[in-house]
Amino acid sequence: MTIQTVFLYCALGGYVLGSIPFGLVLTRMAGYGDIRKIGSGNIGATNVLRTGNKTLALLTVLCDAFKAGFAAWLAFHLVPADDYVFFGFYTKLNVVASLIAGTLGILGHNFPVWLKFKGGKGVASAFGFILVTNWQIALLAFGIWLIMAFAFRYSSLAALTAAASVPVISFFMAEPVYALFYSFIAVLVIVRHHANISRLLKRQESKITFKKK
């Protein structure tokens, strides 16, 4: 099996795992109907929280984080740890396979084929992916998210700030190949929040609330 074939399998496996719409499945199982008809219409945990069910929102976060992280973990342990050069960066074959699988898991969450490529924004999936591939960077990013979320109560602003910080942190704390993939993920998260950015600038963005509706 060629290296390109290995990477292709990792990409496909990661995408399929990432495309499982847990937010939609869990809310329907709980009797809330189609989560896409509630709040922002997103299938992510923040919109699930708008149902007023904190447990369901937590389960969505965990499942969404698990799928991309599991894809990365699986690829890392199934692919040999041979020396490899990726775009001029010296690393290991299983590291690249892991980063590819996790990245495609996030893309699967954002653009699931089962929902006509209309998925979530990938924040939880990105966190799970980074947690598995570099837990130190993930914890620092989570700390930034918490500070921003509690200070301003805007989930989107917290996510944007945390996402933007990851490539900067990874530049100092990880191999260059990590920074390469993390930069792509950060750009993806920011682009997916374009509507939120517009509402933030107009001061029309919804704040985090824990009240039942």
ROSE-4610 file (N, C-alpha, C; in Angstrom, 1 decimal, always signed):
// ROSE-4610
residu = [M/M/M/T/T/T/I/I/I/Q/Q/Q/T/T/T/V/V/V/F/F/F/L/L/L/Y/Y/Y/C/C/C/A/A/A/L/L/L/G/G/G/G/G/G/Y/Y/Y/V/V/V/L/L/L/G/G/G/S/S/S/I/I/I/P/P/P/F/F/F/G/G/G/L/L/L/V/V/V/L/L/L/T/T/T/R/R/R/M/M/M/A/A/A/G/G/G/Y/Y/Y/G/G/G/D/D/D/I/I/I/R/R/R/K/K/K/I/I/I/G/G/G/S/S/S/G/G/G/N/N/N/I/I/I/G/G/G/A/A/A/T/T/T/N/N/N/V/V/V/L/L/L/R/R/R/T/T/T/G/G/G/N/N/N/K/K/K/T/T/T/L/L/L/A/A/A/L/L/L/L/L/L/T/T/T/V/V/V/L/L/L/C/C/C/D/D/D/A/A/A/F/F/F/K/K/K/A/A/A/G/G/G/F/F/F/A/A/A/A/A/A/W/W/W/L/L/L/A/A/A/F/F/F/H/H/H/L/L/L/V/V/V/P/P/P/A/A/A/D/D/D/D/D/D/Y/Y/Y/V/V/V/F/F/F/F/F/F/G/G/G/F/F/F/Y/Y/Y/T/T/T/K/K/K/L/L/L/N/N/N/V/V/V/V/V/V/A/A/A/S/S/S/L/L/L/I/I/I/A/A/A/G/G/G/T/T/T/L/L/L/G/G/G/I/I/I/L/L/L/G/G/G/H/H/H/N/N/N/F/F/F/P/P/P/V/V/V/W/W/W/L/L/L/K/K/K/F/F/F/K/K/K/G/G/G/G/G/G/K/K/K/G/G/G/V/V/V/A/A/A/S/S/S/A/A/A/F/F/F/G/G/G/F/F/F/I/I/I/L/L/L/V/V/V/T/T/T/N/N/N/W/W/W/Q/Q/Q/I/I/I/A/A/A/L/L/L/L/L/L/A/A/A/F/F/F/G/G/G/I/I/I/W/W/W/L/L/L/I/I/I/M/M/M/A/A/A/F/F/F/A/A/A/F/F/F/R/R/R/Y/Y/Y/S/S/S/S/S/S/L/L/L/A/A/A/A/A/A/L/L/L/T/T/T/A/A/A/A/A/A/A/A/A/S/S/S/V/V/V/P/P/P/V/V/V/I/I/I/S/S/S/F/F/F/F/F/F/M/M/M/A/A/A/E/E/E/P/P/P/V/V/V/Y/Y/Y/A/A/A/L/L/L/F/F/F/Y/Y/Y/S/S/S/F/F/F/I/I/I/A/A/A/V/V/V/L/L/L/V/V/V/I/I/I/V/V/V/R/R/R/H/H/H/H/H/H/A/A/A/N/N/N/I/I/I/S/S/S/R/R/R/L/L/L/L/L/L/K/K/K/R/R/R/Q/Q/Q/E/E/E/S/S/S/K/K/K/I/I/I/T/T/T/F/F/F/K/K/K/K/K/K/K/K/K]
num = [1/1/1/2/2/2/3/3/3/4/4/4/5/5/5/6/6/6/7/7/7/8/8/8/9/9/9/10/10/10/11/11/11/12/12/12/13/13/13/14/14/14/15/15/15/16/16/16/17/17/17/18/18/18/19/19/19/20/20/20/21/21/21/22/22/22/23/23/23/24/24/24/25/25/25/26/26/26/27/27/27/28/28/28/29/29/29/30/30/30/31/31/31/32/32/32/33/33/33/34/34/34/35/35/35/36/36/36/37/37/37/38/38/38/39/39/39/40/40/40/41/41/41/42/42/42/43/43/43/44/44/44/45/45/45/46/46/46/47/47/47/48/48/48/49/49/49/50/50/50/51/51/51/52/52/52/53/53/53/54/54/54/55/55/55/56/56/56/57/57/57/58/58/58/59/59/59/60/60/60/61/61/61/62/62/62/63/63/63/64/64/64/65/65/65/66/66/66/67/67/67/68/68/68/69/69/69/70/70/70/71/71/71/72/72/72/73/73/73/74/74/74/75/75/75/76/76/76/77/77/77/78/78/78/79/79/79/80/80/80/81/81/81/82/82/82/83/83/83/84/84/84/85/85/85/86/86/86/87/87/87/88/88/88/89/89/89/90/90/90/91/91/91/92/92/92/93/93/93/94/94/94/95/95/95/96/96/96/97/97/97/98/98/98/99/99/99/100/100/100/101/101/101/102/102/102/103/103/103/104/104/104/105/105/105/106/106/106/107/107/107/108/108/108/109/109/109/110/110/110/111/111/111/112/112/112/113/113/113/114/114/114/115/115/115/116/116/116/117/117/117/118/118/118/119/119/119/120/120/120/121/121/121/122/122/122/123/123/123/124/124/124/125/125/125/126/126/126/127/127/127/128/128/128/129/129/129/130/130/130/131/131/131/132/132/132/133/133/133/134/134/134/135/135/135/136/136/136/137/137/137/138/138/138/139/139/139/140/140/140/141/141/141/142/142/142/143/143/143/144/144/144/145/145/145/146/146/146/147/147/147/148/148/148/149/149/149/150/150/150/151/151/151/152/152/152/153/153/153/154/154/154/155/155/155/156/156/156/157/157/157/158/158/158/159/159/159/160/160/160/161/161/161/162/162/162/163/163/163/164/164/164/165/165/165/166/166/166/167/167/167/168/168/168/169/169/169/170/170/170/171/171/171/172/172/172/173/173/173/174/174/174/175/175/175/176/176/176/177/177/177/178/178/178/179/179/179/180/180/180/181/181/181/182/182/182/183/183/183/184/184/184/185/185/185/186/186/186/187/187/187/188/188/188/189/189/189/190/190/190/191/191/191/192/192/192/193/193/193/194/194/194/195/195/195/196/196/196/197/197/197/198/198/198/199/199/199/200/200/200/201/201/201/202/202/202/203/203/203/204/204/204/205/205/205/206/206/206/207/207/207/208/208/208/209/209/209/210/210/210/211/211/211/212/212/212/213/213/213]
x = [+0.8/+0.0/+0.9/+0.6/+1.4/+1.1/+2.0/+1.7/+0.5/+0.3/-0.8/-2.1/-2.1/-3.3/-3.6/-2.6/-2.8/-3.4/-2.9/-3.5/-4.9/-5.2/-6.6/-7.5/-7.1/-8.0/-8.2/-7.1/-7.2/-8.2/-8.1/-9.0/-10.4/-10.7/-12.1/-12.6/-11.8/-12.3/-12.6/-11.7/-11.9/-13.2/-13.4/-14.6/-15.8/-15.9/-17.1/-17.4/-16.4/-16.6/-17.1/-16.4/-16.7/-18.1/-18.6/-19.9/-21.1/-20.9/-22.0/-22.6/-23.9/-24.5/-25.1/-24.2/-24.7/-25.7/-25.5/-26.5/-27.9/-28.0/-29.3/-29.8/-29.0/-29.5/-29.9/-29.1/-29.5/-30.7/-30.9/-32.1/-33.3/-33.2/-34.4/-34.8/-33.7/-34.0/-34.6/-34.2/-34.7/-36.1/-36.6/-38.0/-38.0/-36.9/-36.9/-37.1/-37.2/-37.4/-36.1/-36.2/-35.1/-34.4/-33.1/-32.4/-32.1/-32.2/-32.0/-33.1/-34.2/-35.3/-35.4/-34.3/-34.2/-33.1/-33.2/-32.1/-31.5/-30.1/-29.4/-29.5/-30.1/-30.3/-29.0/-28.0/-26.8/-27.0/-26.2/-26.3/-25.3/-24.6/-23.6/-24.1/-23.2/-23.7/-24.2/-23.7/-24.2/-25.7/-26.1/-27.5/-28.3/-27.7/-28.4/-28.7/-27.8/-28.0/-29.2/-29.6/-30.8/-32.1/-32.0/-33.2/-33.5/-32.5/-32.5/-32.1/-31.7/-31.2/-29.7/-29.1/-27.7/-27.0/-27.7/-27.1/-27.0/-28.0/-28.0/-26.9/-26.7/-25.6/-24.3/-24.1/-22.8/-22.5/-23.5/-23.4/-23.0/-23.6/-23.2/-21.8/-21.4/-19.9/-19.0/-19.3/-18.4/-18.4/-19.6/-19.6/-18.9/-19.2/-18.6/-17.0/-16.6/-15.2/-14.6/-15.3/-14.8/-14.5/-15.4/-15.3/-14.1/-13.7/-12.5/-11.3/-11.3/-10.2/-10.0/-11.1/-10.9/-10.3/-10.7/-10.2/-8.7/-8.2/-6.8/-6.1/-6.7/-6.1/-5.9/-6.9/-6.9/-5.9/-5.8/-4.8/-3.3/-3.2/-1.8/-1.4/-2.3/-1.9/-1.9/-2.6/-2.6/-1.5/-1.1/+0.0/+1.4/+2.3/+3.7/+4.3/+5.2/+5.8/+7.2/+7.1/+8.3/+8.7/+9.9/+10.3/+9.7/+9.3/+8.6/+8.8/+8.9/+9.0/+7.7/+7.1/+5.8/+5.9/+5.9/+6.1/+7.3/+8.4/+9.7/+9.9/+8.8/+9.0/+9.3/+10.3/+10.6/+9.8/+9.1/+8.2/+8.0/+6.9/+6.7/+5.4/+5.4/+4.3/+3.0/+3.0/+1.7/+1.2/+2.2/+1.8/+1.0/+1.5/+0.8/-0.5/-0.6/-1.8/-2.8/-2.4/-3.3/-3.8/-3.0/-3.4/-4.4/-4.1/-5.0/-6.4/-6.4/-7.7/-8.5/-7.8/-8.5/-9.1/-8.3/-8.7/-9.9/-9.9/-11.0/-12.2/-12.0/-13.1/-13.8/-13.0/-13.6/-14.3/-13.8/-14.4/-15.7/-15.7/-16.9/-18.0/-17.6/-18.6/-19.2/-18.3/-18.7/-19.6/-19.2/-19.8/-20.2/-21.2/-21.6/-22.4/-22.1/-22.8/-24.2/-24.5/-25.9/-26.8/-26.3/-27.1/-26.9/-26.6/-26.4/-25.2/-24.2/-23.0/-23.3/-24.4/-24.7/-24.6/-23.4/-23.2/-22.9/-22.1/-21.8/-20.6/-20.1/-19.0/-17.6/-17.6/-16.4/-15.6/-16.2/-15.4/-15.1/-16.1/-15.9/-15.1/-15.3/-14.5/-13.1/-12.8/-11.5/-10.8/-11.5/-10.9/-10.5/-11.4/-11.1/-9.9/-9.8/-8.7/-7.4/-7.4/-6.2/-5.8/-6.8/-6.6/-5.9/-6.2/-5.6/-4.2/-4.0/-2.8/-1.7/-2.2/-1.3/-2.1/-2.2/-3.1/-2.7/-1.4/-1.0/-1.6/-1.5/-2.0/-3.6/-4.2/-5.7/-6.1/-5.4/-5.7/-5.5/-4.5/-4.3/-5.4/-5.8/-6.9/-8.2/-8.4/-9.6/-9.6/-8.5/-8.4/-8.7/-8.3/-8.6/-10.1/-10.7/-12.1/-12.9/-12.5/-13.2/-13.2/-12.0/-11.8/-12.7/-12.7/-13.5/-15.0/-15.3/-16.8/-17.3/-16.6/-17.1/-17.0/-16.0/-15.8/-16.9/-17.2/-18.0/-19.4/-19.4/-20.6/-21.1/-20.1/-20.3/-19.6/-20.3/-19.7/-18.9/-19.4/-18.7/-17.4/-17.4/-16.2/-15.1/-15.6/-14.6/-14.0/-14.9/-14.4/-13.4/-13.7/-12.9/-11.5/-11.5/-10.3/-9.4/-10.0/-9.3/-8.7/-9.5/-9.1/-7.9/-8.0/-6.9/-5.6/-5.7/-4.6/-3.8/-4.5/-3.9/-2.7/-2.8/-1.6/-0.4/-0.7/+0.4/+1.0/+0.2/+0.8/+1.6/+1.0/+1.7/+3.0/+3.2/+4.4/+5.6/+5.2/+6.2/+6.3/+5.2/+5.1/+5.1/+5.1/+5.0/+5.8/+5.9/+6.6/+5.8/+6.6/+5.9/+4.7/+4.8/+3.7/+2.3/+2.4/+1.2/+0.7/+1.6/+1.1/+0.5/+1.0/+0.4/-1.1/-1.3/-2.7/-3.6/-3.0/-3.8/-4.2/-3.3/-3.6/-4.8/-4.8/-6.0/-7.3/-7.2/-8.4/-8.8/-7.9/-8.2/-8.9/-8.4/-9.0/-10.4/-10.6/-11.9/-12.9/-12.5/-13.4/-13.8/-12.8/-13.1/-14.1/-13.8/-14.7/-16.1/-16.2/-17.5/-18.3/-17.6/-18.3/-18.5/-18.5/-18.6/-19.9/-21.0/-22.2/-22.2/-21.5/-21.4/-20.5/-19.5/-18.6/-19.4/-20.2/-21.1/-22.0/-22.6/-23.5/-22.8/-21.6/-20.7/-20.4/-20.1/-19.7/-21.0/-22.1/-23.4/-24.0/-23.3/-23.8/-25.1/-25.3/-26.6/-26.4/-25.2/-25.0/-25.6/-26.2/-26.8/-25.8/-26.1/-25.1/-25.4/-24.5/-24.6/-25.7/-26.6/-27.6/-27.9/-28.3/-28.6/-30.0/-30.8/-32.3/-33.0/-34.0/-34.8/-35.8/-36.0/-36.9/-38.2]
y = [-1.2/+0.0/+1.3/+2.2/+3.4/+4.4/+5.3/+6.3/+7.2/+7.4/+8.2/+7.5/+6.2/+5.4/+5.4/+5.3/+5.4/+6.7/+7.8/+9.1/+9.2/+8.6/+8.6/+7.9/+6.7/+6.0/+6.8/+7.4/+8.2/+9.4/+10.0/+11.2/+10.7/+9.6/+9.1/+8.7/+7.9/+7.5/+8.6/+9.6/+10.8/+11.6/+11.7/+12.4/+11.7/+10.4/+9.7/+9.8/+9.6/+9.8/+11.2/+12.2/+13.6/+14.0/+13.3/+13.7/+13.2/+12.5/+12.0/+13.2/+13.6/+14.8/+14.5/+14.4/+14.1/+15.1/+16.4/+17.4/+17.1/+16.8/+16.5/+15.2/+14.2/+12.9/+12.9/+13.5/+13.6/+14.4/+15.5/+16.4/+15.7/+15.0/+14.2/+13.1/+12.4/+11.3/+11.8/+13.0/+13.6/+14.3/+14.3/+14.8/+16.3/+16.9/+18.3/+18.6/+17.5/+17.7/+18.0/+18.8/+19.2/+20.4/+20.2/+21.3/+22.4/+22.1/+23.1/+24.1/+23.9/+24.8/+25.6/+25.4/+26.1/+27.1/+28.3/+29.3/+29.6/+29.4/+29.7/+28.7/+27.5/+26.5/+25.6/+25.9/+25.1/+23.8/+22.8/+21.4/+21.3/+22.3/+22.3/+22.4/+22.3/+22.3/+23.6/+24.7/+26.0/+26.2/+25.7/+25.8/+24.7/+23.6/+22.6/+23.1/+23.9/+24.6/+25.5/+26.0/+26.9/+26.1/+24.8/+24.0/+24.1/+24.5/+24.6/+23.3/+22.3/+21.0/+21.0/+21.3/+21.4/+20.0/+19.0/+17.6/+17.2/+17.6/+17.3/+18.1/+19.3/+20.2/+19.6/+19.1/+18.6/+17.3/+16.4/+15.2/+15.5/+16.6/+17.0/+17.4/+18.2/+18.7/+17.5/+16.5/+15.4/+14.5/+14.3/+13.4/+14.1/+15.4/+16.1/+16.2/+16.4/+16.4/+15.0/+14.0/+12.6/+12.2/+12.5/+11.9/+12.3/+13.6/+14.0/+13.6/+13.6/+13.2/+11.7/+10.9/+9.5/+9.1/+9.9/+9.6/+9.9/+10.9/+11.3/+10.2/+9.8/+8.8/+7.4/+7.1/+5.8/+5.8/+6.8/+6.9/+6.9/+7.6/+7.6/+6.2/+5.4/+4.1/+3.0/+3.2/+2.2/+2.4/+3.6/+3.9/+3.8/+3.2/+3.1/+4.5/+4.5/+5.7/+5.9/+5.8/+5.9/+7.4/+7.7/+9.0/+9.5/+10.7/+11.2/+12.7/+13.1/+14.6/+15.0/+16.0/+16.5/+17.9/+18.3/+19.7/+20.3/+19.5/+20.0/+20.0/+19.5/+19.4/+17.9/+17.7/+16.4/+16.0/+14.9/+14.4/+12.9/+12.3/+10.9/+10.7/+9.5/+9.2/+9.1/+8.5/+8.4/+9.8/+10.7/+12.1/+12.7/+12.6/+13.2/+12.6/+11.2/+10.5/+10.9/+11.1/+11.6/+12.9/+13.8/+15.2/+15.3/+14.4/+14.4/+13.8/+12.7/+12.1/+13.1/+13.7/+14.7/+15.9/+16.4/+17.6/+17.2/+16.1/+15.6/+15.3/+14.9/+14.8/+16.1/+17.1/+18.5/+18.9/+18.7/+19.0/+18.2/+17.0/+16.2/+16.8/+17.3/+17.9/+19.2/+20.0/+21.2/+21.0/+20.0/+19.7/+18.3/+17.8/+16.4/+16.1/+15.1/+14.7/+14.4/+13.8/+13.4/+14.6/+15.7/+16.9/+18.0/+17.5/+18.4/+19.4/+18.9/+19.7/+20.9/+20.8/+21.9/+21.4/+21.6/+21.1/+22.2/+21.8/+22.7/+23.6/+24.3/+25.2/+24.6/+23.4/+22.7/+23.0/+23.8/+24.2/+23.0/+22.3/+21.1/+20.1/+19.9/+18.9/+19.3/+20.6/+21.1/+20.9/+21.2/+21.0/+19.6/+18.6/+17.2/+16.8/+17.2/+16.9/+17.4/+18.7/+19.3/+18.6/+18.3/+17.6/+16.3/+15.6/+14.3/+14.4/+15.4/+15.5/+16.4/+17.3/+18.1/+18.7/+17.9/+18.3/+19.6/+19.9/+21.1/+22.4/+22.3/+23.5/+23.5/+22.3/+22.3/+22.9/+22.6/+23.2/+24.7/+25.1/+26.6/+27.3/+26.7/+27.2/+27.2/+26.1/+26.0/+27.1/+27.3/+28.4/+29.8/+30.0/+31.3/+31.3/+30.2/+30.2/+30.5/+29.9/+30.1/+31.6/+32.2/+33.6/+34.5/+34.3/+35.1/+34.9/+33.6/+33.3/+33.9/+33.8/+34.3/+35.8/+36.4/+37.9/+38.6/+38.0/+38.7/+38.0/+36.7/+35.8/+35.7/+35.8/+35.5/+34.2/+33.1/+31.9/+32.0/+32.7/+32.9/+33.6/+34.7/+35.5/+34.7/+33.9/+33.0/+32.0/+31.4/+30.4/+31.0/+32.2/+32.9/+33.2/+33.7/+34.1/+32.8/+31.8/+30.5/+30.0/+30.0/+29.4/+30.2/+31.5/+32.4/+32.2/+31.8/+31.6/+30.3/+29.3/+28.0/+28.0/+28.6/+28.6/+29.3/+30.4/+31.2/+30.4/+29.7/+28.9/+27.7/+27.1/+25.9/+26.2/+27.5/+27.9/+27.8/+28.0/+27.9/+26.6/+25.8/+24.6/+23.3/+23.3/+22.0/+22.0/+20.9/+20.8/+21.6/+22.1/+23.0/+22.3/+21.0/+20.3/+20.5/+20.6/+20.8/+22.2/+23.2/+24.5/+24.7/+23.9/+23.9/+23.5/+22.4/+21.9/+22.7/+23.1/+24.0/+25.3/+25.8/+27.1/+27.0/+25.8/+25.6/+25.5/+24.8/+24.6/+26.0/+26.8/+28.1/+29.0/+29.0/+29.7/+29.2/+27.9/+27.2/+27.7/+27.7/+28.1/+29.5/+30.4/+31.8/+32.0/+31.4/+31.5/+31.0/+29.9/+29.4/+30.3/+31.2/+32.1/+33.5/+33.6/+34.9/+35.6/+34.9/+35.5/+36.0/+35.2/+35.7/+36.9/+37.0/+38.2/+39.4/+39.2/+40.4/+40.8/+39.8/+40.2/+40.8/+40.3/+40.9/+42.3/+42.6/+44.0/+44.9/+44.4/+45.1/+45.1/+44.3/+44.1/+43.5/+42.5/+41.8/+40.3/+39.9/+38.5/+38.1/+36.9/+36.4/+36.0/+36.3/+35.9/+34.5/+34.0/+32.7/+32.8/+31.9/+31.9/+30.5/+30.4/+29.0/+28.9/+29.8/+29.8/+28.9/+28.2/+27.3/+28.1/+27.7/+28.4/+27.5]
z = [+0.0/+0.0/+0.0/-0.9/-1.0/+0.1/+0.3/+1.4/+1.0/-0.3/-0.7/-0.5/-0.6/-0.3/+1.2/+2.0/+3.4/+3.8/+3.3/+3.6/+3.1/+1.9/+1.4/+2.3/+2.8/+3.8/+5.1/+5.5/+6.7/+6.5/+5.3/+5.0/+4.9/+4.2/+4.1/+5.4/+6.2/+7.5/+8.4/+8.4/+9.2/+8.8/+7.5/+7.1/+7.5/+7.3/+7.7/+9.1/+10.0/+11.4/+11.8/+11.2/+11.5/+11.0/+10.0/+9.4/+10.2/+11.2/+12.0/+12.8/+12.5/+13.1/+14.5/+15.5/+16.8/+17.4/+17.1/+17.6/+17.1/+15.9/+15.2/+15.8/+15.9/+16.3/+17.8/+18.6/+20.1/+20.4/+19.7/+20.0/+19.5/+18.4/+17.9/+18.8/+19.3/+20.3/+21.6/+22.0/+23.2/+23.0/+21.8/+21.6/+21.2/+20.9/+20.5/+19.0/+18.3/+16.8/+16.1/+15.1/+14.2/+14.8/+15.3/+15.9/+14.9/+13.6/+12.6/+12.5/+13.2/+13.2/+14.6/+15.4/+16.6/+16.6/+17.2/+17.4/+16.0/+16.0/+14.8/+13.7/+14.0/+13.0/+12.8/+13.7/+13.6/+14.4/+14.0/+14.7/+15.8/+16.2/+17.2/+18.6/+19.6/+21.0/+21.5/+20.9/+21.4/+21.0/+19.9/+19.5/+20.3/+20.6/+21.4/+22.7/+23.3/+24.6/+24.6/+23.4/+23.3/+23.6/+23.6/+23.9/+25.4/+26.2/+27.6/+28.3/+27.5/+28.1/+28.1/+29.3/+29.5/+29.3/+29.7/+29.6/+28.1/+27.3/+25.9/+25.2/+25.6/+25.0/+25.4/+26.6/+27.0/+26.2/+26.1/+25.3/+23.8/+23.3/+21.9/+21.8/+22.8/+22.8/+22.9/+23.8/+23.9/+22.7/+22.1/+20.9/+19.7/+19.5/+18.4/+18.6/+19.8/+20.1/+19.9/+20.3/+20.2/+18.8/+17.9/+16.5/+15.8/+15.8/+15.1/+15.9/+17.2/+18.1/+17.9/+17.8/+17.7/+16.3/+15.3/+13.9/+14.0/+14.6/+14.7/+15.5/+16.6/+17.5/+16.8/+16.1/+15.3/+14.3/+13.5/+12.4/+13.0/+14.1/+14.8/+15.2/+15.7/+16.2/+15.1/+14.0/+12.9/+11.9/+11.7/+10.7/+11.3/+10.6/+11.2/+11.5/+12.5/+12.9/+12.2/+10.8/+10.0/+9.8/+9.6/+9.3/+8.0/+7.9/+6.7/+6.6/+5.3/+5.0/+4.4/+5.0/+4.5/+4.2/+2.9/+2.5/+3.1/+3.1/+3.6/+5.1/+5.8/+7.3/+7.7/+8.5/+8.9/+10.1/+10.0/+11.0/+10.9/+11.4/+11.4/+10.5/+9.9/+9.0/+9.7/+10.9/+11.7/+12.2/+12.4/+12.8/+11.7/+10.5/+9.3/+9.1/+9.2/+9.0/+10.1/+11.3/+12.4/+12.1/+11.7/+11.4/+10.2/+9.2/+8.0/+8.5/+9.2/+9.7/+10.5/+11.5/+12.3/+11.6/+10.7/+9.9/+9.0/+8.4/+7.6/+8.5/+9.7/+10.6/+10.9/+11.0/+11.2/+10.0/+8.8/+7.6/+7.4/+7.9/+7.8/+8.7/+9.9/+10.7/+10.1/+9.5/+8.9/+7.6/+6.8/+5.5/+5.4/+6.2/+6.1/+4.9/+4.2/+2.9/+3.2/+4.4/+4.7/+4.9/+5.2/+5.4/+4.3/+3.1/+2.0/+2.3/+3.0/+3.3/+4.2/+4.9/+5.8/+7.3/+7.9/+9.2/+10.2/+11.2/+12.3/+11.9/+13.0/+12.7/+13.2/+13.8/+14.0/+15.2/+16.1/+17.3/+18.2/+18.6/+19.5/+18.8/+17.5/+16.8/+16.7/+16.5/+16.4/+17.8/+18.9/+20.2/+20.4/+20.1/+20.3/+19.5/+18.3/+17.4/+18.0/+18.4/+19.0/+20.3/+21.1/+22.4/+22.2/+21.2/+20.9/+20.4/+19.5/+18.8/+19.6/+20.4/+21.2/+22.4/+23.5/+24.6/+25.3/+25.3/+25.9/+25.2/+23.9/+23.1/+23.3/+23.3/+23.5/+24.8/+25.9/+27.2/+27.2/+26.6/+26.6/+25.8/+24.7/+23.8/+24.6/+25.4/+26.2/+27.3/+27.8/+28.8/+28.3/+27.1/+26.4/+26.1/+25.7/+25.4/+26.7/+27.8/+29.1/+29.5/+29.4/+29.8/+29.0/+27.7/+26.8/+26.9/+27.1/+27.3/+28.6/+29.7/+30.9/+31.0/+30.3/+30.3/+29.5/+28.3/+27.3/+27.1/+27.4/+27.3/+25.8/+24.9/+23.5/+23.1/+22.9/+22.5/+21.2/+20.3/+19.0/+19.2/+19.9/+20.2/+20.9/+21.9/+22.6/+21.6/+20.7/+19.8/+18.8/+18.3/+17.3/+17.9/+19.2/+19.9/+20.1/+20.6/+20.8/+19.6/+18.5/+17.2/+16.7/+16.8/+16.2/+17.1/+18.3/+19.2/+18.9/+18.4/+18.3/+17.3/+16.1/+15.3/+15.9/+16.6/+17.3/+18.3/+19.2/+20.2/+19.7/+18.6/+18.1/+17.4/+17.0/+16.4/+17.4/+18.7/+19.7/+20.4/+20.4/+21.2/+20.4/+19.1/+18.4/+17.1/+16.5/+15.2/+14.1/+13.1/+12.1/+11.4/+11.3/+10.6/+11.3/+12.7/+13.5/+13.2/+13.2/+12.9/+11.6/+10.6/+9.2/+9.3/+9.9/+9.9/+10.9/+12.0/+12.9/+12.3/+11.5/+10.8/+9.9/+9.1/+8.3/+9.0/+10.2/+11.0/+11.6/+12.0/+12.5/+11.5/+10.3/+9.2/+8.9/+8.9/+8.7/+9.7/+11.0/+12.1/+11.9/+11.6/+11.4/+10.3/+9.1/+8.0/+8.3/+9.0/+9.3/+10.3/+10.9/+11.8/+11.2/+9.9/+9.2/+9.6/+9.7/+10.1/+11.6/+12.4/+13.8/+13.9/+13.1/+13.1/+12.7/+11.7/+11.3/+12.4/+13.1/+14.2/+15.4/+15.6/+16.7/+16.4/+15.2/+14.8/+14.9/+14.7/+14.8/+16.2/+17.1/+18.5/+18.5/+17.6/+17.5/+17.9/+18.3/+18.5/+19.9/+19.9/+21.1/+22.1/+23.4/+24.4/+25.0/+25.7/+26.3/+27.4/+27.5/+28.5/+28.9/+30.2/+30.7/+31.1/+30.7/+31.0/+30.0/+30.5/+29.7/+28.9/+27.7/+26.8/+26.7]
